[in-house]
Amino acid sequence: MNVGDRVRLLTGTEEGIVTRLLDSELVEVAIDNDFTIPVLRREVVVVAADESKNFNRAAPTYGPGQQPGRNANASKKDRSQVPKPTAARATPTLAEALAAVASSGPAAAKAPGGKVPSAGAAPAAKGLFLALVNQSPELLGVTLINNTEADVLFTYGEETPARPYRALAAGQLGPKASTKPLAFLHLKDFETWPATVVQLLPHRHNGDAAYELINKRQGFKASTFYSSRRSAPVINADAYLFQLDERAAAAIAPEKLAQEAPATPAPEAAQAPAGIDAAALRTQLTGDAPAKPAAVVAAATPKPAAPVLAPPHEFDLHFEALRPDNTEELSNTAILRLQLDAFEDALSRALATNMHEIVFIHGMGNGTLRKEIHRQLSRNKDIKFFEDSRKEKFGYGATLVRLK
């Protein structure tokens, strides 16, 4: 099961699209466009494309700009994917056929619409984009676009404060092409969006040069995100567009590759055990020095890892408790992020030190912090259960977490 797969719930008739893989047992499914729910993998099944043949109903695949869930609960037959009949094409003349053969071949890159670029046209040096395309008003699909004439090998991953890097997809993107959505982002969660990390390696078949790897980390800020919306190439749809190759990938000549290749290690150096000075050992074996123990290279002593300290049994998440000496003005979003970071750190330390339970004091407020904490706890497989703690003391302002 992958991101973008269309699935059906086994316990109902609802259908949706997988927008995120939460862990080994949970996936996030978007139903009716913007409504997303976490579901156990064993409770959903992938909708096969063969349904359109066997049951005369469509099981569409979603590309950039298409909407998931539009026909999820439709009772009528969906013929939106049935191809329309095309008009018969006139038989080409002999001159047209010869011109088509001369301009075709394995190296000819066709532009959208089937047009073949002229032989004198210069190949595009830049044109790799990250596009966030609306799948629905609130759901965006993350897509890579290659608007050049070269093939591109790519990897896609995400960075979050809780997880430095998570690899999500890899593959090859042809000329003038785009990927299917590699991930999905919700506008309502804009403040907590991960940063995307993309690696791109252009490649030309039978080319005379190799190219340097392009590494791009793209974060999102409200001040620049909403002004980036424009028409995206190749897919010909409006999208939030970010260029990944502000500078074209530099070509590496073959002679430069040969110069930068690492030298082949000497046989004795390759066979010498780690920690032994090969030069001193060779000197003793040839008789040029009195026999004595071979000089041992002192290995660097690793610094001992700092011990993990268990958090207090009652962990206060109030901003005043976390930052007692704070003097700067912080927005509500920044304060919430600080409290969630403290919660995640305390929970990980509690699990690492084998604590049986811990109480998080989050207060009442508007309920946002409590709701987010409960959402994260419900997705953590290391949690036995959680409940409101000691209502006579905290009311609904604290949560007791029992750990496995």
N, C-alpha and C positions, 0 to 999 in steps of 0.2 A: 504494500500500500504506500503510495507516494502523494506528495502535495499536488493538488490539482485533480486527483481521481474523483470521479463521481460515485457516490455511495448511497445505499439505502439502509435505513434502520431496520433491524430484524424485528424489533418490538412494535413497529408501526408502519405506516405507508409513506412517511416523509422521506424525501431524497434531498441530498445536498452535495457540497463539494468540500474536500479536505483542504483546509487552509493552513494547518500547522500540525507538525508531529510533536506533541507535548513530551512524551517519554515512550518507553518501550511498550506501555499498555494503553496510553491515552492518545487520542487525536482530537483536533478541533474541527468541527464541521459547521459550515455556513448553510443555513436553511432559510429559504425565502429571502435571499440576497444578503441582508444585513444581520440577521439573527444567528449568532454563533453559540454553540454549546460544546462542552467537552464530552466525548463519548468513548467508552471502552472499545478497543479494536475488535474484540470478539462479538460486539453487538452491532457491527455494521458489515456490509458486504459490498464489494465493488460492483457497480452496474456494468455489465459487459455490453460492448457495442453490437453484439449479435442480436440483442433484443429487438432492434429495428427490423431485422429480417424475420424472426420467429413470431413476434407479437405485433408487428406493424406499428411500432411506436418508436419514437426517436430516443436515443441515448447519446446526446451530442457531446462532442469534445470542445472544450472552451479554449479559444485563442484570445489574443489581446483585444480588449474592447467588448468581449461578449460577456453576458451576465449569467452567473450560476444561479440555479434555483428558480428561474423564471417559469419553467414548466414542471416544477417538482411535483405538484399535486393536481396536475391537469387530468381531467377524466376523459376528455376527447382525444382522438388520435392527433398527434403532433406531426404535421407534415412540413415543419419549418426547415428540416434538413434535407427534404427531397429535392434533388437537383432539377432545375427547370430545363425544359428542352431548348436546345440551342439551334439557331438557324443553320441550314446546310451551307458549308463554305464552298466557294467557287473553286474549280480546279485551277491550280496555278499554271501559268505559262511556262515554257521551257526556260526562258530567260530568268524568271523569278525563281524557279527551282535551282538553277545553277548558282544564282546569287546566294540563295539560302544555304546551299552546301558549302560554298566558299567561306561563308561567315560563321559556320557552325564548327563544333569540335569540342574536345574535352576541356580546353582552356577558355572557351567563350562563356562569359558570365552574363546571364540574361537579366535585364532590369525588370521591375514589375510591369505586367502587361504583355510580357513575351517579347519585348523589343530588344534587339541585340545592339550593344553600343558600337559605335563606329571604331574602325581599327586605329584611327589617329587620336582617339580620346585618351587623355592622360588618366591613369588609374587614381582613384581617390586615396590620399595618404592618411586621412583621418575620417572618422565617422563611426566610432563605437560609443553607444549610449546605454545608460540605465534609465528605463522608462517605468513609471508607475501609472498603470492604466486602470481606469475605473471599470470594475466588473459590475458594480452597482453604485448608487450614490455614496455609500459609506465604505465600500470595500475596494481596495486597490490591489492589483496584481503586479508583482515585481518582474520585469521582463528585460532581457538584454537584446539590443538591436545592433546588427552589423551592417552598416551602410557603405562598406568598402568592397573591393573586388577580391580580397584575400580571405582565406579560411581563417578562423580564429578558434584556438583551444581556450577554454575558459573554466574557471572554478568560481563558485559562489558560496559565501559564508556570511555569518552575522556575528557581531560583537555586542555584548550587554555588560553592565557593571557586575552582574553575578557570574558571567561566563565569558572569559576573554575571547574565545573564538569557537565557533561551531560550524563545521563544514556541512553544507546542505545539498549542493549540486555540482556537477561537472559534466563537460561534454564538448562537442565541436559544433561551431556555428558557421554555416556556409555564407558565401557572399550574398549581400542584399537579402538577409534573412533575419528572423527574430525567433527567440525561444518561446516556449509556452511559459505561463507564469511559474516562476521558481519559488515564490513565497507570496503570502498575502498579508497585507497590513490594513488595520482598521483606523479610520480617521479619528474615531473617538479615543483611541489609545495613542494619539500622536506624541504626547509627552514622554511616553515610555518606549517609543520605537527603537529597535536596535540599529546600530550602524552597519551598513552593508560593506563587505570586503570582497572585491572582485580582482581576480588575476586573469590577464589576457595575454595570449601568445600568438601573434599573427604568423601565418604560414602560407607560402605560395608553392604549389606543386611545380617541380622542376625549376624553382627559382635559383638565382645565383647568390643569394645572401640569406643568412639567418637573422632573426630579429630579437631585440631585447624584450624581456618580460615586463609587462605593464602591471603595476600594483596600484590599486585605487581603493581608498577607504572613504566611503561617502556617508557623512552624518546628515541629519535633517534639522533645520532650524526654521521656525515659523516665519522669520523675517525674509528668508530667501526661498522657502519651499513654494508658497502659493504664487509667487511671481514667476516660477519656472514653467508654468503650464503653457504649452504651445503644441503645434501639430508635429507629431513624431514621424520621421522618415520610415520607409518600408511598410509600416503598418497603416499609415495614412489615417491616424486617429489622434485626437487630442490626448495629451498625457503630461505628467510632470516629468520633464526631461532633464537629464544630467549627463554631460559629456564625460566620458572616461579617458579619452586620449586627447587632452588639451595639447599635448605635444605628440606628434606621430612617433610610433615605435622606431627607434634607431636601428638601422641595418648593421649587422656585424659581418665584415668580410671574412672569407675563409682563412686568409693568412693571419688575421687577427685572432681567430679561434685557435689556430695552431700555436701562436705565441702564448696565449693565455692558458693552454692546456697544462695541467700539473705535470711536473717531471716524474718519470718512472722511478720509484724508490729502488735503491741498490739492493741486491739480493740479501746481503748480510743484514742490512737495516730492516728488511722486511721480515727476516727470520729471527731477529733479536727479540727476546721476551720483553714485555713491557716492564719499565723500571730499570733496565740494564744499560749502562753506557757502552754502546757498540764500539766506539773508537778505542776505549781503554781495554775492552775484551780482545779486540783484534791485535793490539800491541802486545799483550801478554802471550797470545797464541803463537805469534811469529818469533818470539824470543828476544825482542828488542827491549824488554823490560823485565826486571825480576818478578818472579811469580808472586802474586799477592791477590787477595780477593778483588774481583772486578768492582769498579766504582759503581755504586748504586745511586741512581738519580732520586733525590728526595721527592716523593710524591706530595703534591699539595694537599694539606690536611683540610678536608671540608669543614666549614663552619657548622657547629651543631645547630640543628633547627630549633627555633624558639618553641618552648612547650605551649601547647594549646590550653588556655585557661578556661575553665568552666564558667558560664555566666551565672549570675545570681538566680536563685529559684524564682523570685518575683522580679521580672525585668520591666522597668518603667520606660515606655516609649514616648512620654510627653517631651515636647521640644525643650522645655525648661530643664528636664533631667538630663537630656542628651547634650545640650549646650548651655550649661549654667552661666558661663561667662560671655555669652554671645552678645555682641553690640550691633551687628549689621542687620539691616532690614531684609528679610527673605520673603519671597512670594509663597502662597499656600502650596503651589506645586513643588517648589524647592523643599519646603518643610516636609511634605508628604514623601518625597524621594529620600530625604535624610532618615525619616522614621522607618521606611521600608528597608533601606540598606542596613540599619541597625538591627531590625527584626531578622533579616536573612543571616546576618553575621552571628547573632546570638543563637539562632536555631541550628546553624551548622556547628557551632562550638558545643552546643548541648548534645548533638548527635555524636560528635567526635569524642566527647568525654563520657559517653554512655550514661547520660542522665536519664532517669525514668520519666520525669515530667518537668514542665516549666510553665510559669504563668506569665503571659504578656499583658501588661497594663496599658491599654490604648485609649481609655477614656470613652466618653459618649460622643460629643461633638456632633457632626452631621452624619456619622456612620461610615464615611469613606474609608478611613484607615482600617476599621474593623472588618468591613466587607472585603477589602483587598487581602488582608491577612487570612481570613477564612477561605478565600478563593485559592491562595497559594497552598494552604494546609490541605485542602481537599485534593490537590493534585500531587502531593508528596507521598510516595509509597512507603516512606520510613515512619509515617505517623500512624499510630494505632487508632486514636480518635481525639477529638477536641470538643470542648463545650464551654459555656459561660461559667466563669469561676466565682464561687462564693458571692452569690447575688446579694446576700445580706451585707457584705462589705463593699463590693465594687459595683453592684447593680449589673448593668450590661457593659461595663467599662473594662472588663478583663476576660481573657480567654485562657483556659487550662488546656495544655497540650500534653497528651500522653504519648511517649515515644516507644517504638518497638525495641 
